[in-house]
Amino acid sequence: MATTAYFGGVDQATDRTDSRLTVAVVEAYTELARRVLAGPARLGRTRLVAVDGPSGAGKSSFAAHLADALAALAGTPRHHCEGGGRPPVVHTDDLLDGWDDQLTFWPRLDAQVLAPLREGRPGAYRRYSWVRRSFLPRPVPVPVAPVLILEGVSAARAVVRPEVTVAVFVTAPAPTRLARAVARDGPEILPELRRWHAGERAHFAADGTADRVDLVVDGAPRLPYDAERYYVRTR
């Protein structure tokens, strides 16, 4: 299914008013999952899906729904050879060493997860506890799988693009994203969150992420649709 609508509003990557007409297409996660599985494996034997975008845009939900769709396809006759089970999802927030590690965590991610998969070996990382303010001792395994979903701010940065099979940028208006974060983590995070938002805006502008991904997704659409089965694409 694909439904098209047209509207104007805000450039959600920069939060600036944009009077241009935007085309929104409702697409099925199942179709995107098929596209991923049909694409080339560029990270060793693994198809890397990078789900990027500003905080609070809806990246985690998008990654979870796509993982569900991939898991559902894995057992079908056409895709049985791709391997069964739900693909691993790595959230970059789990690898950050606190608020100040917003963009500098990448060498840790590469050494512990991407480099082993690049060589056909399983990876593993230690998850950061935002309560304890330290990394937990037990490693989280990342198996060699047909697909790995990497979700988080800067997941589709320039350095990894040659190894990405499908890159996604999830957007939402700044007030919506701020309200979601405060509802989830409480108003006490506001000072750090505002600094974080400034950092991600600077990164996306310098990296040109939204212009270089395969699709841009509206994480707060005004269209009626089944959010578990479909997403709204604006480019």
N, C-alpha and C positions, 0 to 999 in steps of 0.2 A: 504494500500500500504506500502511496505517496500523494499527499494533499498539499496544494500550494496556496499560500495567502500572501498579501502584500501590505506593508505598513511602514511608517516612518518612525523617528524617535531619537534614540541616543546611540552613538557609537560606543558599544559596551567595552571595547578594548581600551579606550582612552577616556571614557566618561564624558566626552564632548557631545554637544547637540549635533545631530546629523539630519538634515532635511531630505536627504536622498531616500528614494523608495527602497525598502528592503524586501527581498523575496524570502519567504519562510516555507520550507518543505517538511512535512511530517513523514519520517522514514522509519522503517522497522529495524530494531536491533538485530533481528535474524538476518536481514539482508546485509547489514554491515558485517556481521559475523562471517557470512559467506565470502564477502569481499576480503576480509582478513585472511581466511584460510586459503583463498585462491591466490593470495599475494606471495611474493618471494620471502624466504627466510634470510634475513640479512645479519642477524646476530647469531653466528654459528648456525645451528639447526633451528633456531627459534625466530618466530615472527614477533617483533617488538611493536606493541601498540602504545604510543605515548599520549596520555590524556593530560593536557596542559590547561592553563587558564588561571585567573586570579582567585584568591581564596574566597570561599563562600559562593562560588558560581554554580556548583553542582557537579564537580568533577568526580567525587567519590560515588555518587549515585549513578552517574553515567557509566563509570568503570564497572560497578557491580552489575548493572543490567546487561552490559555487553558480555561480561564473564558468564552470566546465566545463559545468554543466548548461545555463546560458544560451547558451553557444556551441553546444552540441549542438542546442538548439531553434532557433537562428537560421537554420539551413538548411532547416528543415521547411517544407512548403507553407503551413501556417497562419501561421507567424511570419516568412516570408521577407521581408515588407515591413518588418520591424523592423530589418533590417540584419544583415549577416553578421559573423563574427569573434567573438573572445572579448572581453567587456567589460573596460575598463580597471579595475584595482584599485589604489587609492591607500592606502598604509599611513601612518597618521599618524606612526608612529615615524620615517619618512623625512623628516619636516618639522620634527622637534624640534631645537632648538639645544642639545642636551645634556640631562642629567638635570634641570636646573632649569627646563626649558621644558615641563614635563609637561602643563600646561593652557593656557599662555599663547601657544601656537603658533597659535591659531585665526586671528588676523588675517592671518597669512602664508598659511595654507591658503585663506582666503576670497579674498584678493587675487589669488593665483596660480592657483587652480583653480576655486573655486565661482563667483566673480564673472564670469569670462569665459564659463563654461558657462551661467550665468544669462542672459547676453546672446547666447547662440548662437554663441560663439566658442570655439576650442580654448584650453585652459590649458596651463601648464607650470610645473614647480617644480624646484628643485635639491635633490638627495638629500643628507641629512646623513651624513657618514662618522663612525661611532663610533670608528674607529681613528685617523683624522686629527684628530678633534674640530673639524671644519669642514665647510661645505657644499661639495660637489663642483661644479666649474665647468660641467659639461655639463648642460643642462636635460633633464628627463624630460617628454616631451609627454603631454598628456591630451586626446585628441580629443573632439569632440562626438559622442557615441554614444547609442544608445537607453537604455543603462544604465551607471551608474558605481557601483562598489562602493567605499565608504569604510570602511576597517577600522582600528580602534584605540581606545584608551581615550578616551572622551568623544566618539566619532564621532556619537552620537545625542543630543548635548546639546540643551538646550531651544532655543537660538537657531536651530538648523537644522531642527527638527522640522516646521515648516510646508512645507519643501521636500523632505521625505523621502517616498518612496513606500512603502517597507517598512523598519521599524526592528527590529533584532534585538539581544538581549542574551544573550551567551554566558557561562555560569557554570561554575565548578568549585570544589571545596573548596580552602581556602587551602593546606593541606599539599601537595596535588597540584600546584597552581600554582607554589609555591615550588620544589618538586623539579624541575619541568620547566624553570624558568628557570635554576636552578643547573646542571642537566645540559647546557643549551644554551650558557650563557655563562661558567660556572665560578664557584667559590665566592667569588672576589674581589669579585664584584658585590653580595654580601649586604648590606653597609651601605647602599648606594644603593637596593637593591631593597626593603629594609624601609621606607625613607623613602618610596619610590614607592608601596608598597602602602597606607601610611597616607594618602597624598595622594589616591589613587583612591577609597578608602573614604569619605573626607570629601566628595569630589566627588559620588559616586553618591548619598550620603545627602541632600546639599543639592539635587541636580538631580532626584531621584526617578526616575532613568532606568529602572530595572527595572519600575516600575509604569506607564510610559508608552509602552513599545515595543509592537510588534505581536506578537512572540513571544519567549519565553525558551527558550534552548537549553541542554541539559546537555552541557558539553564533556568530561565524564568519566563517561559513563553506565555503569551496571552491567548493562545489558541486552545480550544478544548481537545484533549487527546488522552490516550491511555499511556501514562508515563512509565509504566513497567514494560510495555512492549514497544513503544515508539519514542523517538526523540525529534526535536525540531531543529532542522538545519537551516542556517541563514547563508551559508556559502559552502 
